[in-house]
Amino acid sequence: MPLKDLLDPQGKAVMGGLHNLGIHSVQDVRVGKHITLTVEADNAEAAKAVAEKASKELLANQVMESYEIAII
């Protein structure tokens, strides 16, 4: 997702569209990307470590994006 401090033109456009539809209860919209990884690991901690390494080293541009990992 884009860092909260950066402008999000896509989010602003979606917010405008929602308001045009009469949906005024939405306070903020952020548009980003989600990536799903299927990881083979011995346990959830090992899978999370793989996802963390992949995120830091390849998947997320930490200058402009934040990320979070969920084990499902």
N, C-alpha and C positions, 0 to 999 in steps of 0.2 A: 504494500500500500504506500502511497506517497506520504512523506513525513508531514505531520500536522502543521508545521511552520511554512510549508510550501503551498503556493496557490494550486488549486485543483480545478482547472477550467472545465473538465468533464463533469465534475461534481456540481459545479455552479450551473452548467447547462441542464443537468438532470433536475436540480432544485427548481430552476425556472419552469421546466416542463411540468413538474408536480404542482407548482403554484397555478399554472395555466389550467390544470385539470381540477382546480379547486381543492387540492390537498395541501392544507396550510399547517398541519400539525407536525410535519417533518422539519426538524431544526437544522440538520446538516446532512450532506451527502458527500461521501468520498468514494471515488471510483479507482480501482486498482486491479491487480491480478491475483489470482489464487492458483497455486500449483499443488497438485496432488502427487505424492510419491508413494509407491508401494515398495516397502523395504523388508527384506528377509533378514531377521535378526533373532537372537536367542531370547530377548526380552524387550520390554518397552523402553527401558533406559538406553539400551544399545541402539535401538531404532531411532530414538530421539537424537542421540549423538551423531548418527549418520546424517539425519536431516539438518541438524545444526551446522555441521561441517559443509554440507552441500549449499546451504543458504548463505553462509558467510563467504564461501570461496567462489561461488558461481551464480547462484540464483537471484540474490538480492543485491542491488546497487545501494550500499549503505549510506552513500552521500545523499541520496534522494528518497530512499524507501526504508520502511521498517518491515519487520516480519514477525510472525508468531508461529509456533509449531503446535499442532494438536495431534495426539495419538488417538486414532479411532480403531 
